[in-house]
Amino acid sequence: MSSASVLKNLETERLLLRRQRVEDASVFHRLWTERDARVPPHRRVGPDGRPTESDVATHIRGQLDDPGPGLLTVERKGTDDVIGYCGLVFNGNGSPDDPELAFELLRAIHSRGYATEAGEAVITWASTAGYPRLWASVWDWNIASRKVLEKLGFRDTGHTNAESEHGRSLLTVRDLHRRQHAPGRRY
């Protein structure tokens, strides 16, 4: 699969996943401010206030012409409320044929099934686009995201990406062209 495949708008019953826009920067900056204190400092707003909303907007602006799959803005249908992002990244654990699923949603909308719903849409697209598998890394202490990944059919590989004072970053995988089995069942 070529990383030049275009991940376009995806729709679910309650969500629209679309290409990012510069005006999404305020919500994406808010995600930076909401991150757990156990997240490594380079992924949180620093003591110097960076990244600022302007920094986030500049980053989005730099990605606008990228035709490849990437992170999509997640908004609730009928409201235009941007609630986070979900999509594929290629700088993680896999090769260009094995992208990583990434998602992050505002705390105010957690526990409503939106992350699972958005993830299912991206997985369906990735399978149709011909990707053989998806990876996802998750901090061992991030129980909510681990549950989402389990619902999405990801399995723990038994490997860690990193281990530090921030915890262990667990590596999970989902094969897209093999039949998925219910978690916990043996076949």
VMD Tcl script that builds the backbone (N, CA, C; Angstrom):
set m [mol new atoms 561]
animate dup $m
set s [atomselect $m all]
$s set {name element resname resid chain x y z} {
  {N N MET 1 A 0.854 -1.179 0.000}
  {CA C MET 1 A 0.000 0.000 0.000}
  {C C MET 1 A 0.887 1.225 0.000}
  {N N SER 2 A 0.540 2.164 -0.787}
  {CA C SER 2 A 1.288 3.408 -0.870}
  {C C SER 2 A 0.764 4.414 0.136}
  {N N SER 3 A 1.683 5.134 0.762}
  {CA C SER 3 A 1.244 6.161 1.711}
  {C C SER 3 A 0.607 7.334 0.991}
  {N N ALA 4 A 0.529 7.279 -0.332}
  {CA C ALA 4 A -0.109 8.350 -1.097}
  {C C ALA 4 A -1.629 8.168 -1.168}
  {N N SER 5 A -2.141 7.045 -0.647}
  {CA C SER 5 A -3.587 6.864 -0.621}
  {C C SER 5 A -4.216 7.983 0.176}
  {N N VAL 6 A -5.297 8.498 -0.309}
  {CA C VAL 6 A -5.925 9.641 0.340}
  {C C VAL 6 A -7.028 9.172 1.280}
  {N N LEU 7 A -6.917 9.557 2.530}
  {CA C LEU 7 A -7.944 9.287 3.518}
  {C C LEU 7 A -8.862 10.498 3.516}
  {N N LYS 8 A -10.031 10.318 2.916}
  {CA C LYS 8 A -10.976 11.422 2.774}
  {C C LYS 8 A -11.973 11.399 3.913}
  {N N ASN 9 A -12.979 12.220 3.801}
  {CA C ASN 9 A -14.008 12.280 4.834}
  {C C ASN 9 A -14.626 10.909 5.059}
  {N N LEU 10 A -14.834 10.596 6.324}
  {CA C LEU 10 A -15.502 9.367 6.724}
  {C C LEU 10 A -16.692 9.769 7.572}
  {N N GLU 11 A -17.777 9.011 7.448}
  {CA C GLU 11 A -18.959 9.296 8.251}
  {C C GLU 11 A -19.381 8.057 9.004}
  {N N THR 12 A -19.855 8.287 10.215}
  {CA C THR 12 A -20.452 7.231 11.021}
  {C C THR 12 A -21.852 7.717 11.382}
  {N N GLU 13 A -22.525 6.966 12.205}
  {CA C GLU 13 A -23.872 7.363 12.612}
  {C C GLU 13 A -23.877 8.736 13.286}
  {N N ARG 14 A -22.870 8.991 14.121}
  {CA C ARG 14 A -22.863 10.237 14.901}
  {C C ARG 14 A -21.736 11.192 14.567}
  {N N LEU 15 A -20.775 10.758 13.752}
  {CA C LEU 15 A -19.551 11.536 13.557}
  {C C LEU 15 A -19.222 11.786 12.099}
  {N N LEU 16 A -18.513 12.877 11.875}
  {CA C LEU 16 A -17.863 13.167 10.602}
  {C C LEU 16 A -16.371 13.259 10.894}
  {N N LEU 17 A -15.581 12.483 10.163}
  {CA C LEU 17 A -14.133 12.569 10.244}
  {C C LEU 17 A -13.686 13.213 8.938}
  {N N ARG 18 A -13.009 14.348 9.048}
  {CA C ARG 18 A -12.654 15.119 7.853}
  {C C ARG 18 A -11.214 15.619 7.944}
  {N N ARG 19 A -10.711 16.087 6.813}
  {CA C ARG 19 A -9.363 16.666 6.781}
  {C C ARG 19 A -9.290 17.825 7.776}
  {N N GLN 20 A -8.134 18.000 8.363}
  {CA C GLN 20 A -7.952 19.080 9.334}
  {C C GLN 20 A -7.992 20.440 8.656}
  {N N ARG 21 A -8.472 21.421 9.414}
  {CA C ARG 21 A -8.500 22.816 8.979}
  {C C ARG 21 A -7.770 23.658 10.014}
  {N N VAL 22 A -7.247 24.784 9.591}
  {CA C VAL 22 A -6.523 25.669 10.502}
  {C C VAL 22 A -7.402 26.076 11.674}
  {N N GLU 23 A -8.686 26.272 11.437}
  {CA C GLU 23 A -9.578 26.686 12.527}
  {C C GLU 23 A -9.776 25.597 13.588}
  {N N ASP 24 A -9.285 24.384 13.358}
  {CA C ASP 24 A -9.335 23.318 14.360}
  {C C ASP 24 A -8.263 23.503 15.432}
  {N N ALA 25 A -7.353 24.427 15.223}
  {CA C ALA 25 A -6.201 24.596 16.121}
  {C C ALA 25 A -6.607 24.836 17.567}
  {N N SER 26 A -7.685 25.558 17.805}
  {CA C SER 26 A -8.065 25.848 19.196}
  {C C SER 26 A -8.420 24.570 19.947}
  {N N VAL 27 A -9.123 23.651 19.288}
  {CA C VAL 27 A -9.484 22.388 19.946}
  {C C VAL 27 A -8.249 21.519 20.105}
  {N N PHE 28 A -7.398 21.454 19.098}
  {CA C PHE 28 A -6.198 20.622 19.195}
  {C C PHE 28 A -5.264 21.163 20.272}
  {N N HIS 29 A -5.188 22.484 20.420}
  {CA C HIS 29 A -4.387 23.061 21.499}
  {C C HIS 29 A -4.987 22.671 22.847}
  {N N ARG 30 A -6.300 22.690 22.942}
  {CA C ARG 30 A -6.963 22.282 24.186}
  {C C ARG 30 A -6.606 20.839 24.545}
  {N N LEU 31 A -6.502 19.960 23.532}
  {CA C LEU 31 A -6.079 18.583 23.793}
  {C C LEU 31 A -4.707 18.559 24.461}
  {N N TRP 32 A -3.790 19.402 23.986}
  {CA C TRP 32 A -2.452 19.488 24.579}
  {C C TRP 32 A -2.540 19.873 26.050}
  {N N THR 33 A -3.464 20.780 26.379}
  {CA C THR 33 A -3.572 21.258 27.760}
  {C C THR 33 A -4.252 20.236 28.669}
  {N N GLU 34 A -5.036 19.328 28.098}
  {CA C GLU 34 A -5.774 18.338 28.884}
  {C C GLU 34 A -4.990 17.054 29.150}
  {N N ARG 35 A -3.846 16.912 28.543}
  {CA C ARG 35 A -3.115 15.648 28.658}
  {C C ARG 35 A -2.692 15.361 30.091}
  {N N ASP 36 A -2.731 14.097 30.416}
  {CA C ASP 36 A -2.357 13.605 31.728}
  {C C ASP 36 A -0.918 14.023 32.053}
  {N N ALA 37 A -0.651 14.306 33.303}
  {CA C ALA 37 A 0.686 14.731 33.736}
  {C C ALA 37 A 1.732 13.639 33.519}
  {N N ARG 38 A 1.284 12.385 33.334}
  {CA C ARG 38 A 2.228 11.290 33.086}
  {C C ARG 38 A 2.685 11.235 31.632}
  {N N VAL 39 A 2.033 11.988 30.743}
  {CA C VAL 39 A 2.456 12.046 29.343}
  {C C VAL 39 A 3.806 12.763 29.303}
  {N N PRO 40 A 4.756 12.267 28.501}
  {CA C PRO 40 A 6.066 12.929 28.444}
  {C C PRO 40 A 5.943 14.426 28.121}
  {N N PRO 41 A 6.812 15.233 28.696}
  {CA C PRO 41 A 6.722 16.692 28.551}
  {C C PRO 41 A 6.676 17.193 27.108}
  {N N HIS 42 A 7.349 16.511 26.173}
  {CA C HIS 42 A 7.348 16.980 24.786}
  {C C HIS 42 A 5.978 16.833 24.121}
  {N N ARG 43 A 5.030 16.157 24.789}
  {CA C ARG 43 A 3.677 15.984 24.256}
  {C C ARG 43 A 2.639 16.773 25.060}
  {N N ARG 44 A 3.109 17.699 25.925}
  {CA C ARG 44 A 2.239 18.562 26.724}
  {C C ARG 44 A 2.674 20.010 26.528}
  {N N VAL 45 A 1.802 20.937 26.884}
  {CA C VAL 45 A 2.173 22.344 26.852}
  {C C VAL 45 A 3.237 22.552 27.926}
  {N N GLY 46 A 4.349 23.148 27.507}
  {CA C GLY 46 A 5.477 23.324 28.409}
  {C C GLY 46 A 5.354 24.553 29.287}
  {N N PRO 47 A 6.286 24.692 30.201}
  {CA C PRO 47 A 6.297 25.853 31.094}
  {C C PRO 47 A 6.379 27.180 30.327}
  {N N ASP 48 A 6.925 27.127 29.118}
  {CA C ASP 48 A 7.022 28.331 28.286}
  {C C ASP 48 A 5.729 28.596 27.501}
  {N N GLY 49 A 4.689 27.734 27.723}
  {CA C GLY 49 A 3.406 27.916 27.043}
  {C C GLY 49 A 3.359 27.368 25.637}
  {N N ARG 50 A 4.379 26.618 25.255}
  {CA C ARG 50 A 4.437 26.072 23.901}
  {C C ARG 50 A 4.088 24.597 23.911}
  {N N PRO 51 A 3.423 24.139 22.878}
  {CA C PRO 51 A 3.007 24.910 21.719}
  {C C PRO 51 A 1.804 25.799 22.045}
  {N N THR 52 A 1.778 26.928 21.408}
  {CA C THR 52 A 0.643 27.829 21.525}
  {C C THR 52 A -0.405 27.420 20.495}
  {N N GLU 53 A -1.563 28.026 20.581}
  {CA C GLU 53 A -2.590 27.771 19.570}
  {C C GLU 53 A -2.064 28.166 18.188}
  {N N SER 54 A -1.306 29.241 18.130}
  {CA C SER 54 A -0.707 29.675 16.860}
  {C C SER 54 A 0.279 28.629 16.328}
  {N N ASP 55 A 1.063 28.022 17.225}
  {CA C ASP 55 A 1.993 26.957 16.812}
  {C C ASP 55 A 1.229 25.775 16.221}
  {N N VAL 56 A 0.132 25.418 16.856}
  {CA C VAL 56 A -0.685 24.298 16.366}
  {C C VAL 56 A -1.269 24.653 14.999}
  {N N ALA 57 A -1.742 25.887 14.843}
  {CA C ALA 57 A -2.289 26.328 13.546}
  {C C ALA 57 A -1.218 26.276 12.462}
  {N N THR 58 A -0.004 26.675 12.790}
  {CA C THR 58 A 1.099 26.624 11.825}
  {C C THR 58 A 1.383 25.187 11.412}
  {N N HIS 59 A 1.353 24.274 12.376}
  {CA C HIS 59 A 1.570 22.856 12.064}
  {C C HIS 59 A 0.482 22.337 11.116}
  {N N ILE 60 A -0.761 22.646 11.409}
  {CA C ILE 60 A -1.871 22.211 10.544}
  {C C ILE 60 A -1.695 22.797 9.151}
  {N N ARG 61 A -1.378 24.082 9.074}
  {CA C ARG 61 A -1.183 24.755 7.783}
  {C C ARG 61 A -0.113 24.033 6.960}
  {N N GLY 62 A 0.935 23.553 7.619}
  {CA C GLY 62 A 2.007 22.836 6.935}
  {C C GLY 62 A 1.598 21.467 6.429}
  {N N GLN 63 A 0.504 20.927 6.943}
  {CA C GLN 63 A 0.026 19.598 6.545}
  {C C GLN 63 A -1.071 19.639 5.487}
  {N N LEU 64 A -1.590 20.825 5.190}
  {CA C LEU 64 A -2.773 20.929 4.333}
  {C C LEU 64 A -2.588 20.340 2.940}
  {N N ASP 65 A -1.389 20.422 2.396}
  {CA C ASP 65 A -1.161 19.915 1.042}
  {C C ASP 65 A -0.692 18.467 1.016}
  {N N ASP 66 A -0.560 17.843 2.184}
  {CA C ASP 66 A -0.125 16.455 2.253}
  {C C ASP 66 A -1.275 15.559 1.781}
  {N N PRO 67 A -1.098 14.852 0.647}
  {CA C PRO 67 A -2.192 14.047 0.108}
  {C C PRO 67 A -2.369 12.705 0.808}
  {N N GLY 68 A -1.393 12.306 1.599}
  {CA C GLY 68 A -1.438 10.982 2.194}
  {C C GLY 68 A -2.429 10.861 3.331}
  {N N PRO 69 A -2.667 9.633 3.757}
  {CA C PRO 69 A -3.534 9.435 4.916}
  {C C PRO 69 A -2.914 10.156 6.110}
  {N N GLY 70 A -3.703 10.520 7.016}
  {CA C GLY 70 A -3.196 11.215 8.186}
  {C C GLY 70 A -4.255 11.264 9.258}
  {N N LEU 71 A -4.116 12.246 10.128}
  {CA C LEU 71 A -5.075 12.421 11.212}
  {C C LEU 71 A -6.233 13.272 10.725}
  {N N LEU 72 A -7.425 12.808 11.003}
  {CA C LEU 72 A -8.628 13.521 10.618}
  {C C LEU 72 A -9.253 14.185 11.847}
  {N N THR 73 A -9.847 15.330 11.618}
  {CA C THR 73 A -10.614 15.998 12.665}
  {C C THR 73 A -11.902 15.219 12.877}
  {N N VAL 74 A -12.267 15.025 14.140}
  {CA C VAL 74 A -13.516 14.344 14.483}
  {C C VAL 74 A -14.493 15.404 14.969}
  {N N GLU 75 A -15.651 15.461 14.305}
  {CA C GLU 75 A -16.697 16.378 14.770}
  {C C GLU 75 A -18.015 15.625 14.855}
  {N N ARG 76 A -18.859 16.101 15.757}
  {CA C ARG 76 A -20.180 15.490 15.908}
  {C C ARG 76 A -21.089 16.015 14.812}
  {N N LYS 77 A -21.791 15.095 14.156}
  {CA C LYS 77 A -22.718 15.473 13.089}
  {C C LYS 77 A -23.806 16.390 13.634}
  {N N GLY 78 A -24.188 17.333 12.807}
  {CA C GLY 78 A -25.289 18.220 13.154}
  {C C GLY 78 A -24.940 19.319 14.132}
  {N N THR 79 A -23.714 19.306 14.655}
  {CA C THR 79 A -23.321 20.334 15.623}
  {C C THR 79 A -22.103 21.113 15.175}
  {N N ASP 80 A -21.298 20.526 14.316}
  {CA C ASP 80 A -20.003 21.080 13.911}
  {C C ASP 80 A -19.049 21.218 15.093}
  {N N ASP 81 A -19.349 20.524 16.209}
  {CA C ASP 81 A -18.457 20.530 17.367}
  {C C ASP 81 A -17.252 19.652 17.075}
  {N N VAL 82 A -16.077 20.248 17.028}
  {CA C VAL 82 A -14.847 19.482 16.890}
  {C C VAL 82 A -14.524 18.897 18.256}
  {N N ILE 83 A -14.321 17.575 18.300}
  {CA C ILE 83 A -14.090 16.909 19.582}
  {C C ILE 83 A -12.741 16.208 19.657}
  {N N GLY 84 A -11.941 16.246 18.591}
  {CA C GLY 84 A -10.628 15.627 18.633}
  {C C GLY 84 A -10.163 15.192 17.266}
  {N N TYR 85 A -9.309 14.163 17.259}
  {CA C TYR 85 A -8.794 13.640 15.998}
  {C C TYR 85 A -8.708 12.120 16.058}
  {N N CYS 86 A -8.679 11.520 14.884}
  {CA C CYS 86 A -8.477 10.078 14.742}
  {C C CYS 86 A -7.955 9.844 13.333}
  {N N GLY 87 A -7.018 8.939 13.186}
  {CA C GLY 87 A -6.515 8.646 11.852}
  {C C GLY 87 A -5.261 7.804 11.911}
  {N N LEU 88 A -4.461 7.931 10.874}
  {CA C LEU 88 A -3.265 7.113 10.709}
  {C C LEU 88 A -2.014 7.986 10.727}
  {N N VAL 89 A -0.987 7.467 11.367}
  {CA C VAL 89 A 0.326 8.110 11.344}
  {C C VAL 89 A 1.343 7.091 10.855}
  {N N PHE 90 A 2.376 7.595 10.238}
  {CA C PHE 90 A 3.370 6.711 9.619}
  {C C PHE 90 A 4.760 6.871 10.218}
  {N N ASN 91 A 4.856 7.551 11.329}
  {CA C ASN 91 A 6.164 7.734 11.952}
  {C C ASN 91 A 6.263 6.943 13.248}
  {N N GLY 92 A 5.426 5.959 13.358}
  {CA C GLY 92 A 5.368 5.198 14.598}
  {C C GLY 92 A 6.081 3.872 14.499}
  {N N ASN 93 A 5.348 2.807 14.717}
  {CA C ASN 93 A 5.925 1.485 14.898}
  {C C ASN 93 A 6.057 0.668 13.631}
  {N N GLY 94 A 5.250 0.955 12.656}
  {CA C GLY 94 A 5.235 0.121 11.469}
  {C C GLY 94 A 6.003 0.738 10.318}
  {N N SER 95 A 5.956 0.031 9.213}
  {CA C SER 95 A 6.540 0.510 7.969}
  {C C SER 95 A 5.471 1.332 7.251}
  {N N PRO 96 A 5.785 1.873 6.062}
  {CA C PRO 96 A 4.743 2.591 5.331}
  {C C PRO 96 A 3.511 1.747 5.037}
  {N N ASP 97 A 3.672 0.428 5.032}
  {CA C ASP 97 A 2.522 -0.453 4.828}
  {C C ASP 97 A 1.811 -0.789 6.135}
  {N N ASP 98 A 2.368 -0.383 7.249}
  {CA C ASP 98 A 1.808 -0.688 8.565}
  {C C ASP 98 A 1.687 0.591 9.388}
  {N N PRO 99 A 0.703 1.409 9.102}
  {CA C PRO 99 A 0.565 2.656 9.854}
  {C C PRO 99 A 0.060 2.414 11.271}
  {N N GLU 100 A 0.099 3.471 12.047}
  {CA C GLU 100 A -0.370 3.416 13.427}
  {C C GLU 100 A -1.684 4.171 13.555}
  {N N LEU 101 A -2.649 3.566 14.228}
  {CA C LEU 101 A -3.907 4.231 14.535}
  {C C LEU 101 A -3.659 5.162 15.715}
  {N N ALA 102 A -4.123 6.394 15.587}
  {CA C ALA 102 A -3.991 7.371 16.675}
  {C C ALA 102 A -5.328 8.071 16.857}
  {N N PHE 103 A -5.659 8.344 18.113}
  {CA C PHE 103 A -6.885 9.083 18.408}
  {C C PHE 103 A -6.710 9.819 19.720}
  {N N GLU 104 A -7.387 10.941 19.828}
  {CA C GLU 104 A -7.407 11.716 21.061}
  {C C GLU 104 A -8.648 12.599 21.013}
  {N N LEU 105 A -9.442 12.518 22.060}
  {CA C LEU 105 A -10.684 13.280 22.122}
  {C C LEU 105 A -10.721 14.114 23.393}
  {N N LEU 106 A -11.460 15.202 23.342}
  {CA C LEU 106 A -11.606 16.075 24.502}
  {C C LEU 106 A -12.176 15.306 25.691}
  {N N ARG 107 A -11.699 15.612 26.871}
  {CA C ARG 107 A -12.156 14.914 28.081}
  {C C ARG 107 A -13.667 15.026 28.282}
  {N N ALA 108 A -14.244 16.154 27.927}
  {CA C ALA 108 A -15.675 16.392 28.166}
  {C C ALA 108 A -16.567 15.393 27.438}
  {N N ILE 109 A -16.063 14.724 26.417}
  {CA C ILE 109 A -16.907 13.792 25.662}
  {C C ILE 109 A -16.451 12.336 25.832}
  {N N HIS 110 A -15.533 12.077 26.765}
  {CA C HIS 110 A -15.102 10.700 27.022}
  {C C HIS 110 A -16.280 9.850 27.495}
  {N N SER 111 A -16.135 8.562 27.340}
  {CA C SER 111 A -17.103 7.551 27.821}
  {C C SER 111 A -18.438 7.592 27.093}
  {N N ARG 112 A -18.429 8.027 25.846}
  {CA C ARG 112 A -19.656 8.034 25.037}
  {C C ARG 112 A -19.529 7.173 23.783}
  {N N GLY 113 A -18.410 6.473 23.635}
  {CA C GLY 113 A -18.215 5.593 22.491}
  {C C GLY 113 A -17.698 6.278 21.236}
  {N N TYR 114 A -17.375 7.563 21.316}
  {CA C TYR 114 A -16.921 8.279 20.124}
  {C C TYR 114 A -15.561 7.774 19.621}
  {N N ALA 115 A -14.637 7.481 20.527}
  {CA C ALA 115 A -13.313 7.009 20.096}
  {C C ALA 115 A -13.435 5.674 19.374}
  {N N THR 116 A -14.258 4.779 19.904}
  {CA C THR 116 A -14.460 3.478 19.252}
  {C C THR 116 A -15.121 3.670 17.888}
  {N N GLU 117 A -16.112 4.524 17.820}
  {CA C GLU 117 A -16.833 4.777 16.566}
  {C C GLU 117 A -15.898 5.373 15.508}
  {N N ALA 118 A -15.093 6.346 15.903}
  {CA C ALA 118 A -14.148 6.958 14.961}
  {C C ALA 118 A -13.088 5.939 14.544}
  {N N GLY 119 A -12.571 5.183 15.508}
  {CA C GLY 119 A -11.569 4.165 15.201}
  {C C GLY 119 A -12.085 3.112 14.237}
  {N N GLU 120 A -13.323 2.676 14.421}
  {CA C GLU 120 A -13.918 1.691 13.503}
  {C C GLU 120 A -13.976 2.233 12.077}
  {N N ALA 121 A -14.313 3.507 11.928}
  {CA C ALA 121 A -14.383 4.108 10.589}
  {C C ALA 121 A -13.003 4.113 9.927}
  {N N VAL 122 A -11.979 4.462 10.672}
  {CA C VAL 122 A -10.622 4.499 10.121}
  {C C VAL 122 A -10.141 3.086 9.798}
  {N N ILE 123 A -10.429 2.134 10.663}
  {CA C ILE 123 A -10.032 0.744 10.416}
  {C C ILE 123 A -10.714 0.211 9.163}
  {N N THR 124 A -11.992 0.478 8.999}
  {CA C THR 124 A -12.713 0.037 7.806}
  {C C THR 124 A -12.075 0.630 6.559}
  {N N TRP 125 A -11.761 1.935 6.598}
  {CA C TRP 125 A -11.111 2.570 5.454}
  {C C TRP 125 A -9.759 1.926 5.182}
  {N N ALA 126 A -8.951 1.714 6.229}
  {CA C ALA 126 A -7.609 1.146 6.055}
  {C C ALA 126 A -7.666 -0.254 5.457}
  {N N SER 127 A -8.645 -1.044 5.870}
  {CA C SER 127 A -8.806 -2.388 5.330}
  {C C SER 127 A -9.161 -2.330 3.847}
  {N N THR 128 A -10.108 -1.446 3.513}
  {CA C THR 128 A -10.514 -1.271 2.116}
  {C C THR 128 A -9.356 -0.760 1.263}
  {N N ALA 129 A -8.502 0.078 1.848}
  {CA C ALA 129 A -7.359 0.638 1.118}
  {C C ALA 129 A -6.237 -0.381 0.943}
  {N N GLY 130 A -6.339 -1.537 1.605}
  {CA C GLY 130 A -5.368 -2.598 1.390}
  {C C GLY 130 A -4.250 -2.702 2.414}
  {N N TYR 131 A -4.311 -1.945 3.492}
  {CA C TYR 131 A -3.284 -2.074 4.525}
  {C C TYR 131 A -3.428 -3.424 5.204}
  {N N PRO 132 A -2.336 -4.148 5.420}
  {CA C PRO 132 A -2.433 -5.483 6.025}
  {C C PRO 132 A -2.672 -5.468 7.533}
  {N N ARG 133 A -2.204 -4.414 8.201}
  {CA C ARG 133 A -2.364 -4.349 9.654}
  {C C ARG 133 A -2.196 -2.914 10.111}
  {N N LEU 134 A -2.661 -2.682 11.334}
  {CA C LEU 134 A -2.473 -1.393 11.984}
  {C C LEU 134 A -1.836 -1.634 13.342}
  {N N TRP 135 A -1.039 -0.687 13.760}
  {CA C TRP 135 A -0.414 -0.715 15.073}
  {C C TRP 135 A -1.043 0.377 15.922}
  {N N ALA 136 A -0.891 0.261 17.206}
  {CA C ALA 136 A -1.246 1.333 18.133}
  {C C ALA 136 A -0.395 1.163 19.377}
  {N N SER 137 A 0.178 2.256 19.833}
  {CA C SER 137 A 0.903 2.208 21.097}
  {C C SER 137 A 0.089 2.973 22.121}
  {N N VAL 138 A 0.160 2.520 23.355}
  {CA C VAL 138 A -0.654 3.105 24.418}
  {C C VAL 138 A 0.094 2.955 25.736}
  {N N TRP 139 A 0.034 3.986 26.566}
  {CA C TRP 139 A 0.664 3.916 27.883}
  {C C TRP 139 A -0.060 2.883 28.732}
  {N N ASP 140 A 0.674 2.108 29.479}
  {CA C ASP 140 A 0.067 1.060 30.315}
  {C C ASP 140 A -0.970 1.623 31.286}
  {N N TRP 141 A -0.813 2.849 31.729}
  {CA C TRP 141 A -1.749 3.462 32.674}
  {C C TRP 141 A -2.979 4.059 32.005}
  {N N ASN 142 A -3.009 4.118 30.675}
  {CA C ASN 142 A -4.134 4.722 29.956}
  {C C ASN 142 A -5.215 3.659 29.714}
  {N N ILE 143 A -5.920 3.337 30.777}
  {CA C ILE 143 A -6.912 2.259 30.749}
  {C C ILE 143 A -8.026 2.533 29.735}
  {N N ALA 144 A -8.487 3.780 29.653}
  {CA C ALA 144 A -9.578 4.107 28.712}
  {C C ALA 144 A -9.168 3.809 27.273}
  {N N SER 145 A -7.984 4.246 26.854}
  {CA C SER 145 A -7.533 3.986 25.484}
  {C C SER 145 A -7.258 2.514 25.262}
  {N N ARG 146 A -6.759 1.833 26.269}
  {CA C ARG 146 A -6.531 0.395 26.139}
  {C C ARG 146 A -7.854 -0.334 25.903}
  {N N LYS 147 A -8.918 0.096 26.588}
  {CA C LYS 147 A -10.237 -0.520 26.390}
  {C C LYS 147 A -10.764 -0.251 24.985}
  {N N VAL 148 A -10.561 0.976 24.487}
  {CA C VAL 148 A -10.981 1.298 23.117}
  {C C VAL 148 A -10.256 0.387 22.139}
  {N N LEU 149 A -8.946 0.259 22.287}
  {CA C LEU 149 A -8.178 -0.587 21.367}
  {C C LEU 149 A -8.638 -2.040 21.435}
  {N N GLU 150 A -8.959 -2.517 22.618}
  {CA C GLU 150 A -9.468 -3.885 22.748}
  {C C GLU 150 A -10.797 -4.029 22.006}
  {N N LYS 151 A -11.698 -3.075 22.173}
  {CA C LYS 151 A -12.980 -3.099 21.458}
  {C C LYS 151 A -12.772 -3.087 19.952}
  {N N LEU 152 A -11.710 -2.418 19.502}
  {CA C LEU 152 A -11.419 -2.318 18.077}
  {C C LEU 152 A -10.680 -3.541 17.535}
  {N N GLY 153 A -10.416 -4.523 18.392}
  {CA C GLY 153 A -9.785 -5.762 17.937}
  {C C GLY 153 A -8.275 -5.758 17.960}
  {N N PHE 154 A -7.649 -4.780 18.609}
  {CA C PHE 154 A -6.190 -4.768 18.736}
  {C C PHE 154 A -5.795 -5.747 19.832}
  {N N ARG 155 A -4.659 -6.384 19.647}
  {CA C ARG 155 A -4.155 -7.301 20.657}
  {C C ARG 155 A -2.765 -6.854 21.093}
  {N N ASP 156 A -2.486 -7.086 22.345}
  {CA C ASP 156 A -1.179 -6.744 22.920}
  {C C ASP 156 A -0.129 -7.669 22.313}
  {N N THR 157 A 0.959 -7.099 21.838}
  {CA C THR 157 A 2.024 -7.904 21.236}
  {C C THR 157 A 2.986 -8.448 22.278}
  {N N GLY 158 A 2.896 -7.942 23.505}
  {CA C GLY 158 A 3.842 -8.343 24.536}
  {C C GLY 158 A 5.123 -7.525 24.498}
  {N N HIS 159 A 5.207 -6.565 23.584}
  {CA C HIS 159 A 6.394 -5.714 23.464}
  {C C HIS 159 A 6.069 -4.304 23.941}
  {N N THR 160 A 7.085 -3.609 24.365}
  {CA C THR 160 A 6.917 -2.205 24.734}
  {C C THR 160 A 7.753 -1.350 23.803}
  {N N ASN 161 A 7.253 -0.147 23.513}
  {CA C ASN 161 A 7.995 0.808 22.696}
  {C C ASN 161 A 8.999 1.573 23.539}
  {N N ALA 162 A 8.565 1.886 24.737}
  {CA C ALA 162 A 9.413 2.678 25.621}
  {C C ALA 162 A 9.032 2.373 27.053}
  {N N GLU 163 A 10.009 2.500 27.914}
  {CA C GLU 163 A 9.772 2.368 29.336}
  {C C GLU 163 A 10.559 3.481 30.004}
  {N N SER 164 A 9.847 4.284 30.790}
  {CA C SER 164 A 10.492 5.436 31.413}
  {C C SER 164 A 9.737 5.789 32.681}
  {N N GLU 165 A 10.095 6.920 33.241}
  {CA C GLU 165 A 9.376 7.407 34.417}
  {C C GLU 165 A 7.917 7.705 34.096}
  {N N HIS 166 A 7.560 7.732 32.803}
  {CA C HIS 166 A 6.188 8.003 32.371}
  {C C HIS 166 A 5.355 6.729 32.277}
  {N N GLY 167 A 5.997 5.575 32.439}
  {CA C GLY 167 A 5.309 4.302 32.347}
  {C C GLY 167 A 5.851 3.485 31.195}
  {N N ARG 168 A 5.111 2.439 30.858}
  {CA C ARG 168 A 5.481 1.600 29.719}
  {C C ARG 168 A 4.540 1.901 28.574}
  {N N SER 169 A 5.079 2.058 27.381}
  {CA C SER 169 A 4.278 2.249 26.185}
  {C C SER 169 A 4.121 0.891 25.525}
  {N N LEU 170 A 2.901 0.350 25.603}
  {CA C LEU 170 A 2.607 -0.980 25.093}
  {C C LEU 170 A 2.335 -0.941 23.597}
  {N N LEU 171 A 2.780 -1.945 22.892}
  {CA C LEU 171 A 2.569 -2.044 21.452}
  {C C LEU 171 A 1.450 -3.042 21.181}
  {N N THR 172 A 0.406 -2.589 20.453}
  {CA C THR 172 A -0.705 -3.453 20.075}
  {C C THR 172 A -0.795 -3.505 18.554}
  {N N VAL 173 A -1.474 -4.522 18.046}
  {CA C VAL 173 A -1.586 -4.697 16.597}
  {C C VAL 173 A -2.977 -5.223 16.258}
  {N N ARG 174 A -3.412 -4.876 15.070}
  {CA C ARG 174 A -4.679 -5.400 14.525}
  {C C ARG 174 A -4.407 -5.822 13.090}
  {N N ASP 175 A -4.522 -7.132 12.822}
  {CA C ASP 175 A -4.414 -7.636 11.456}
  {C C ASP 175 A -5.735 -7.354 10.763}
  {N N LEU 176 A -5.669 -6.745 9.582}
  {CA C LEU 176 A -6.890 -6.322 8.906}
  {C C LEU 176 A -7.462 -7.359 7.953}
  {N N HIS 177 A -6.662 -8.295 7.526}
  {CA C HIS 177 A -7.159 -9.243 6.528}
  {C C HIS 177 A -7.254 -10.654 7.068}
  {N N ARG 178 A -7.164 -10.765 8.409}
  {CA C ARG 178 A -7.412 -12.045 9.067}
  {C C ARG 178 A -8.667 -11.889 9.882}
  {N N ARG 179 A -9.394 -12.945 9.996}
  {CA C ARG 179 A -10.625 -12.906 10.783}
  {C C ARG 179 A -10.295 -12.532 12.233}
  {N N GLN 180 A -11.024 -11.557 12.750}
  {CA C GLN 180 A -10.838 -11.141 14.140}
  {C C GLN 180 A -11.717 -11.989 15.039}
  {N N HIS 181 A -11.191 -12.359 16.171}
  {CA C HIS 181 A -11.934 -13.159 17.142}
  {C C HIS 181 A -12.277 -12.312 18.349}
  {N N ALA 182 A -13.320 -12.704 19.019}
  {CA C ALA 182 A -13.711 -11.998 20.226}
  {C C ALA 182 A -12.573 -12.052 21.249}
  {N N PRO 183 A -12.308 -10.941 21.958}
  {CA C PRO 183 A -11.250 -10.933 22.949}
  {C C PRO 183 A -11.475 -12.012 23.999}
  {N N GLY 184 A -10.397 -12.673 24.380}
  {CA C GLY 184 A -10.472 -13.656 25.440}
  {C C GLY 184 A -10.874 -15.064 24.982}
  {N N ARG 185 A -11.299 -15.219 23.741}
  {CA C ARG 185 A -11.695 -16.557 23.259}
  {C C ARG 185 A -10.504 -17.221 22.592}
  {N N ARG 186 A -10.394 -18.509 22.771}
  {CA C ARG 186 A -9.327 -19.276 22.112}
  {C C ARG 186 A -9.925 -20.039 20.949}
  {N N TYR 187 A -9.176 -20.091 19.873}
  {CA C TYR 187 A -9.616 -20.829 18.682}
  {C C TYR 187 A -8.550 -21.786 18.245}
}
mol reanalyze $m
mol bondsrecalc $m
mol representation Tube
mol addrep $m
